[in-house]
Amino acid sequence: MVELRKVNKIKGEVTVPGDKSISHRGVMLGALGEGITEIEGFLTGADCLSTIDCFRNLGIETELSGTKVVVHGKGIYGLKKPDKILYTGNSGTTTRLLSGILAGQSFDSVITGDASICKRPMSRVVKPLSMMGADIKGEYCPLEIKGSALNAIKYNMPVASAQVKTAILLAGLYANGETEVVEIEKSRDHTERILSAMGADIIEDGLSVKVRKCDKLTGIHLSVPGDISSAAFFIAAASVMKGSEVLIKNVGVNPTRTGILDVARNMGADIKEINYRSENNEPVCDLLVRSADLKGVRIDGAIIPRLIDELPVIAVMALAAEGETVIADAAELKVKETNRITAVCTELKKSGADITETDDGMIIRGGRKLIGADFASYGDHRMAMSLAVLAQMTDGKCNIDDISCCAISYPEFFNDLYAMEDK
């Protein structure tokens, strides 16, 4: 067990690691581009390193120095047959997106991951890819993918998922005709932005995204902003810890990702966006967050895809809020690194929280006294960091079974948190 040290309040500046979603996509699409793609601000977490490793095994030379990656792209048809199974570690993004690319190759391949990945459903990707003519065996990893000739489809998404959408669009680069994905709610659109910058024929119209078969992508320079999913933990901590004030620098505020800002402000959080700018077609700003009195809100519907990864720490914020917070329409949480609905409810109850699990979310009644406890992270990075924020709100000692999982997205999280302690 590791003690979750408590601080009185936090003040200062922090720069969170690069956006995980953009980092993944930069390597993947850079590999399919012609020439060099330079990525600045790359997230060197375990998941993104798994993506680099997979593409090295597909014949793509990459150079990693600090947070800079140089990808030597070989073009749409430049990947080579791997001489071993492609191992994606704990990365669902790598697994699902890579499936879309490999489906249209001229060679066969096998993808697998760690024990957690092998329990996460891949049928939501396998089904639409199979409709395009892909030959994929398995609904869970390992996935056996035989390279096939693909045909374009129109796919109406049953759930909002950027990973599924992207897998289809990447397969669409190889498919005869025009591939269209129609979403039920808008999900993160980093893939579309990068593909457009690299010269792909992308057409966006409301909830519809179309891509035509592509013969050439051109390498680009990509500057990765800070990940708002990582910034969320400091937004929450500064909001609930009296007297706190934190400037979170260089945060990506793509509209498909800013649900956390909308909900936090609805709860009464004091958040200001300053130094707003655009970098590589992605909006970026600094976030100034001060402590505030929070109130309960209802979170459901169209906003859920825009904050799905932030819901665990939003639940923690809700414990400090006056009144009731309801999270609904979030069944997607069940198929993350762990079942985050059950995990959040189980762990928060240990601190004395009044929280009820529902089929698609949870109901949280704020304002109760919280006590220290021994928590479990479930090997889930977002759970571990959310519980670290919770520990700041409790009376008594808090421990957690594992914090090594934070390396997936934010290796230096605890160092950054404690560095801002204001005594």
N, C-alpha and C positions, 0 to 999 in steps of 0.2 A: 504494500500500500504506500501511496505517496501523499504527503500532507498538502492540502490546498491552502497555502498561506493566505491570510487575510490582510488587507491593507485598509487604512482609514478612508482614504479617498485617492483619486488619481488626477494628476495634472501634467500637462506637457504635450509634446508632439509625438506622433507615431506614423511610420510609413509601413503599411501592411504589404505582404508579399503580392506578387503579380497575380492577376486573374487566372484561376485554374482553367476555366473553360476556354479562354482565349489562348493560353499557353498550349494546351492540347491541340487546338485547331491550327495554331501557327506551325507546329511541327508537321502535322499530317498534310496540310495543304501545301506547305513549303516543300515537302517531299515530292508532291505531284506537280510542282511548278518547274519551269525551266530556268536554270541558273540559281543564284544564291538568294535565300531568304534569311535576312538578319532579324533576330528577335531580341529586343531589349526588354528587361524587366521580367524575364521568364521566371515562372514559379518552379523552384528546384525541390518541390515536394515529391514524395514517393510516387504518387499517381502520374505526374507528368514525366518523371524519369522513366516510368514504365513505357510510356509512349515513345520516348526517344529510343529505348532499348528495342522495342518491337520494330521500329523502322530501320534501325541499324541491322537487324536480322533480315530485313527486306532489301538490304543493299544500299541504304541511304547513309552517306557520310554526314555526321553531325559533330560539331565542335562546341563543347560547353565550357565556358569560362565565367565563373561567378553566376550572374543572372543574364548573361548574354549567350545566345545560341546561334550558331551559323549552320543552316541546313543547305546542303548541296543537292538541290532538286534534280531529278532525272526525268521529269515530265510525266504526263498522265500514264504512259505505258512503260515507265522505266523501272518499276519495282521488280525484284527477282524472287524466285521461289525460295522461301526460307529453308535452311537445312535442319531446323528443329522446330518444336512446338513454340508458338508465340505466347509468351507469358505476360499477362497484363497486371499481375499483382492484385491489388485491391481496387483497381480502377474500372468502374462500370462505364465511364466515358470512353476509355480506350477500347474496351471490349466491344461496345455497341457501335461506335463510329468506325472502328477498324473493320467490322463485319461488312459494312456497306462498301468500303473500298475493295476488300478482298473478293467480294461476290462477283465483281466484273473483271477479275484478272484472268490470265491465260494459264494459271497454275493453281494447284491445290494447296491448302494450308489448314492448320489446326490452331485454334485459340483456346487457352484456358487461363485461369487465374487462381487466386488463393481460395481457402475454404469458404470465405464469405461470398466471393464472386460466384463460386460454383453452386451457391444456394439462391442466387438472384435470378429472376426469370428473364430469359432472353427471347421468349416467344413473341413479344411485342415488336421486336426487330425482325426476327426470323420470318414472321408471317408476311409483312409487306415486301420484304426482299424476295421471298419465294414467289409472290405474285408477279414480280418482275422477271422471273425465270431463274433466280438463284437456286443453287443446289446446296442446301445447308442441312446437316444432320445434327439434331440436338435442340432441346428447348432450354437446357441449362449447359453451362460449360462442363466439359470441353465441347466446342463447336467444330465440326468438320465441314470445311467450305471448299467445294469444288468450283474452280473458276468457270464461269458460264457466260454465254451471250445474253445480255439483258435487254428487256424492252420497257419502254416508258409506261407508267401507270398514273392514274389519278387516285390518290389515297386520302380518304377522309379519316382523320385521326380520331380514335375513340377516346383518347386521353391527351391532355397537353403534355408533351415531352419533347424537349429540345434534342435529346439524344436520339430518339426515334426519327424525328424530322430530319436531323442531320444525316443519319445513316441512309435514309432514302435519297436525300439530295446528293450525297456522295456517290451512291450507286447510280444516280441519274446522270452523273458525268460520263458514264460508260454505256448508258442505255439508248437504244435507237428511239428517237422521237423526243417529246417534251414531257418530262416528269413533273407532276403537280402534287403538292401536299396541301391539304386544307385542314387547318387547325380549328379546334373548338374554342380555344383561348390562345392569345398570342404568347408564345414562349420565347426564350432568349434567342437573339438573332445574330450572334457573332459569326456564325458560319456564312450567312448571306452577305454580311459586310465584308468579310475577308475574301470570299469568292468574287464579289464584284470588283474589289480592288485588284485582284489578280487576273481579271479579264473574262471571267465566266459570264455566260448569258443568263442572268438572274432577273426574274420579273416578280415583284411583290405587289399584291393588290389585296389590301385588308388582311384577312386570315389565310389568303392563298399565296403560296410560293411556288414558282415554276423554275425549272432548270432544263436547259437543252444539252444534248450530248456535246462534249467539249473535247477538242483536240489539243488545246494548249492553254496552260496557265503560266503566268509570268511571276517569277520571284519578286518579293517586295521587302521593304523594311517595315517591321512591325514593332511598335512600342506598346508594351502591355501595361495597362493601368493597374493600380492596386485593386484587389478583389473585394467587392462590396460584401461578399459573404464572410470574409475575414474581418472587415471593418465592423460588421454587425456586433461582434462581441464587445468592442470598445464603445459602440453606440449604446448598447445595453448597460454596460458597466458604468459609464459616465452618467447615464440617465438615472440610475437607481442609487448611486452612491452620493450622498449629500456633500455639496461643496466641490464636486468634481468638474473639471473643464479639460477637454481633450481636443486637439486639432489633429484630425486624421488626414494625412496628405496624399494627394494624387490618387483619388479613388475613382474607379470607373462608375459612371452613373447612367449607363445605357437604360433607356426607359423600360426595357423588358426585365430589368433587374432591380428596380428601385422600389419595389413593394415594401421593403423594410422601412424606407424613409417615410412613405405614405402612412403606414400603420403606426410607426413610432410617433409621428406628428399627430395623428388622430388620438393617440393615447395621451398627448400633452407634452411630448418630448420637445426639448429646445435644441433644434438642429438648424444650422445655417450653412448654405452652400456658398463658398467663396472661391475666387480665382477660377471661375467656370471657363472651360475651353474645349476644343476638339483636337484629338490626336488620333491619326490613322482612322478617321471616320467613326471614332468612339468618343462620346462626351465624357469629360473628366473634370473633377473639381476637388477642392479641399472641404472637409466637413468639420465644422466647429460644433461640438456637442457639450452642453452644460447640463448639470443635474436639474431635475424637474419633478413636480408632482404628477403622477400618472393616473389615468382612469381606464377602466375596462372598456373593451370594444368588441365588436363582432368582426371576424375575419373569414371571408368565404368568397366563392364565386370567381370572377375573372382575375382577382388579384393573386390567387393562390400560386399559379405558375411563376409569378414575379417575385415570390419570396419563399419558395418551397424549402430551400436549404436553410433559411433563417428561422423557420418556425420553432425549432427547439429553444433557441435563445429568446425568441419572442415570448414563449411560454414562461421563461424565467422572469422576463420583464413584467409579465402579467401578475406575478406574485407580489410585486411592489405596487400594483395599481389598485385604486379604490374601485370596488365593484367587480362585476363578472366579465370575463373575457371568454368568448366562444370562438373556437377554431373549427371550421367545417369544410367539407369538400376537399379534404386533404388526405384521402386514402393512399395517394402516391407515397406518403411517408412510410407506408408499410414495406416498401420494396427498396428502401435505401440500404446503407451499410448494415443497418439492423432495422427492425420494426420500430421506427422512431416514435410512433404513437404510444405503444406499450412501454418502450424504454423511458420516454420522458415522464409518463405518468407514474411508473414504478419508482423512479429515482426521486422525483420531486416529492412524492408522498413520504419518503424517508425523512425529509426535512420538516414534516408537519404540514405540507401544502394541502390545501383543499382543492383537489383536482380529480375530475371524472373522465375516464376514457370513453369515447364513443366510436362508432364504426368508422367514421371518417375524420376524426379529430379529437378534440378534448374541450372540457369546460373547466375554467380556472376561476376560483373565487379569491381575489387578492386581499391583502391586508392582515393575514394571519402571522403570528409570530413564528419564525423559522428557526430550527435548531440544527446543530451540526450532526453529521452522519457519515457513515462509510458508503461511498457511492461506487457504482460500476459504470465504466465507459462503454462497455460492449465492443471494445475495439473500434469505436466510431469517433473520428476526430471531432465532429461537431457536437456530439454528446459531451466529450471530455471538456471542451472549451466552454460550453454552456454551463456545465456543473462548476467550473472555475468561477464563473460570474455568480452563480447561485451561492457559492461559499462566501462571497463577500457580503451576503445579505443575512447570514445566519449567526446565531449565538452558539458558541461552542466550536469544538474542533471538527474539521472536515478532512476526510481522506478519500482517495480515489485509487482504484486498482491499477490503472494504467494511463499514462499520458504519452507514451511513445507513439500512439496513433496520431497525435497532432502533427507528426512529420508528413502526413499525407497532404496537408494543405498549408500548415503554418508551423514549421519547425521551431521558430523562435517565439512562439506565443507567450509562454510564461515569462521569459526574459523581458519581453516588451511590456507585459502587464506590470511586473514588479518594478521595472525601471521607472515607471511613472508614479510610484507611490509618493504621496505628499504627506509628510509627517507633521 
